[in-house]
Amino acid sequence: MNSRKSPRKKNLSAMKMLGAQLAAARHAAGLTQRALAERLKIDEETIASIEQGRRPLKPDLAALLDEVLDTKGLLSAGVANLPEIDQFPMWAELYVHHEREAIALSWYDALVVPGLLQTEAYARALLSGRVPAYDPDELDTRIAARVGRREILHQKVSPTLSFVVWEPALRMPIGGRETHLDQLRFLREHSELPGLALQVLPLNRPAHAGTAGPFTLLETPDHQHLAYTESQRGSQWVSDPNEVSILARKYAMLRTQALTTEDSRGLLDRLLGEQ
């Protein structure tokens, strides 16, 4: 049996070590978790989760902690040197973590169905078309990870979910006719879930607020507002309040420009009837 630790286990161990370093620095400064949280104006549970290795420490928070605890950049260096997990970079792990714990999530996509609403066959067709191609093991890992994220749709206490999807994403027959049909059926079924709003941005809109590309907005349990954007050149976390505000205003405008949830279901029904 191969005893080599997986990249994911290495990362989790590193997170726990970093959390232990934070706890030691906090004790040395004579602060309780609550007192430190109050200084940083964040939730006490955030500090507790980081110290226990359950929540990754973000670079911006690490920098604040270094300043408050006078740790001379130690925590920032620890974050910068965390190993990657399962072929996914740190920002991806951080996104999935926040997505899993979010109390509200708003997602705009233009050319594909949002990842949380993809069937396995649709996800496979999408990821199989990547250039350069994934090797088979990496492809399977990424498909399993994407499909596994869907569990938040059916949690006992699910986040408030809002999706705006541009109509071309629903008309493109990715994966062929059967995969396309199954994907449309999946969307139609899940559009009825309580707490989930699915709206289609129609093709006949002469202009809309989403021309700069897809993005996601998240609200964490401690009421942080974050955003995540994607482009051909990579993905990016957005934590600056002004930048998050701009994206939130864009999303609000997109919701007014999209069809209502009822009319969006009607469009899905028409698309299914055309196949």
N, C-alpha and C positions, 0 to 999 in steps of 0.2 A: 504494500500500500504506500502511495506517495504521501509523505508526511509534510510536504511543503505547504505552508499556509497560503490560502488564496489571497488575491489582492484585496478582496472585500474585508476579510478578517484582519489583514494588516491595517487597513484604513480604520476599522472600528477600534482596533487596539491603539492606534495613534490618536484617535479622537478621545479615548479614555485617558491616555497619558496627558494630552493637552488639557483635558478637564481637571486632572489632578494637579497640574501646574497652576491652573487658575485658582483652584481651591487653596493651594499652599500660599499663593501670592495674596489672596484675600485675607487669609488668617494672619499672615505677616503684617498686613495693613490694619489689623484689628477691626475688620468689618464683618458683619453678618451678611448672609445672602440678601436679606431684605434691605439692609443699609446700602449695599453696593447697587442693588437694583434701583433704589430711590435716587442715588447719585446719577445713574445713567438714564433715569426716566424710562425704564423698561419693567416688564413683569418679573417678579421674583422667580417664577417658575422657569423663565428663560435661563437665569443663572444656574438654577438647580439642574436643569436638563443638560446644560453644557458641561457642568462639573461631573455629571454622572456618565458622560459620553453618549447621551441619547440624542443630542442635538449638535450639529456642526457649528463651530464658531465662525462667524462671517468676518471677512477682512476688516470691514468698517468698525464692527464692534470690537474686534481684537485691538485695533488702533486706539479706541477710546479706553479700553481696559489697560493697555500699556501706559497710557497717560495718567489715569486715575490711580493705578496701583504702582506706578513708577517701576515697571518691569523692563525698561530699557529696550523695548521692541521684541522681547522674548516671545510673547504670544503671537504677534504678527508674523514673526519668523516661523513659528510652529504651524500656523495656518498655511503659509506659503509653501511649506515643505511636506504637507500631508500627501501621501501617495494616492494615486488614482485607484478607483475600484472597478472591477469587472469591465475593464476597457472603457469606463465612463469617467470623464474629468470631474474635478471637484465641483464645478458650477452645476453639472448635471445632477450629481448627488444632492446638492443643496436645493435645487429646484424640486426634485422628486420629494425630498423631505418636506418642504413647505407646501407642496401640492397635497401631500397626504394629510397634513395637519390644518390646512386652510379652513377658515370658517366661511369664506366667500371666494369665488373664483369666477373671473370674467375672461372669455377667450374669443378673440377674433382670428379667423383664418380665411385665406383668400383662394388658395389653389388646391388644398386638400382638406379632407374631413379632420377636425381636431383630434389629436392623439387619443384623448380620453374616450372618444366615441368611435374609434376604429375597430372593425372586426379583425380577427387574427389573419384571415386571408387577405384583407385589404392592406393591413400593416406589412404582411410578407411581400405583397406585390410592390408596395412603395419602397420598402427597404432593399428589395432585390434589384431595384433599378438604380441604385446609388453608383456614382462614378467618382473615384475608383470603387470597385465592388468590395463588399465585406467578404471575409473568408467564411465558410459555412458555420463554424462554431460561433464566431462573433455575430453573424446574422441571427442565429437561433437565440443567442443571449439577448440581443436587442429586441427581438419580437416578443420573447417571454416577458421582458421588463415592461414593454409597452402595454401588453395585454393585462399584466398584473396590476397596472395602475388603475384599471377600471373598477377595482374593488371599492373605491371611494364612492362610486355611483350608488352602491347598495348598502352603505353603512347604516347602522341603526340611527345614528345622528349624522346625516350627510351635510356637507357644506351647501350653501346657496350657490347654485351653478347657473351661469348665463353663457350662452354661445351665440355668436353671430358668424354665419358662414356665407361667403359670397357664392352665388348660384353656380358659377362654373365648376366649383369643387364637387357639386352634386351631379353634374352632367357628365363629367369626365369618367369614362368607363375603365377606371384603373383595375387591372387584374382580369379584365374580360367581363362578359355579360353576367355570368352567375355571381361572381364576386361583387360586381356593381349592384346587382339586385339585392343580394344579401345585406350589403352595406346600407342601402336605402331603407330596407325593412328594419334593420337594427336602429337606424336613426328615428324612424317613425315610431317604433315601439318605445324607445327611450325618451322621446319627446313628451310622453305622457307621465313621466316620473314626477312626483311632487318635489318641489324645490328646484326643478330643472327647467330652464327656459331656452328653447332653441328657436332662433330667428334666422331667416334667410334674407340676405341682401340681394335684391333682384337685379337681373342683368339690365333692365330698362332704366336703372338709375343713371341720369346723365353725369352725376358726380357724387362722391361720397368721401367720408373721413378716413377711409382705410387704405388709401392709395400708396402709402409708404410701406405697407407690408404688415404681416401678422404680429400679434402681441398678446400677452396674457397679463392680467392683473390679479394679485392675490392679497387677501387680508389674513394675517396670522392670528392665532389665538390671543396674542398680546397686542392686537390691533395695529401692527405695523402694516403699512401699505407698500407693496413691492410690485415691480413689473419685470417682465421677461420678454425680450424681443429676439427674433430670428431673421437671418438674412443668408445670402449665398456665402458670405465670408465668415459666418459663425453666429454664435448666440451670445447674448449679453444680459446680465442682471442689471436692473435699474433700481437703485435705492434712494437716489436724490429726490427729495419731496417735490421739487419743482418739475422734474422730468416725469415723475409718476403722475403728478397732477395733469400734465399735458395729455398723457395717454388716457387717463381716466375721462377727461373731457372729450377726447376723440371717441372713446367707447360709448359715452352717453349719446353723442351725436349719431354714431352708427346704429344704436338701438332705435332712434327715431326715424332713421332712413331705411331700416329693414322692415320686412313684413311683420305683422303681429305674429304671436305664437300660433294662433288659430289659422291664419292665412298661410303660415309656413307649413303647417301640417297638411293643409289643402294642396300646396305645391308638391309636397312629398307624395301624396296620394296620386296626383296627376302624373308625376314622373314614374311612379310604379305602374300606373295604368298604361303608359306609353311603351313599356318594355315588352 
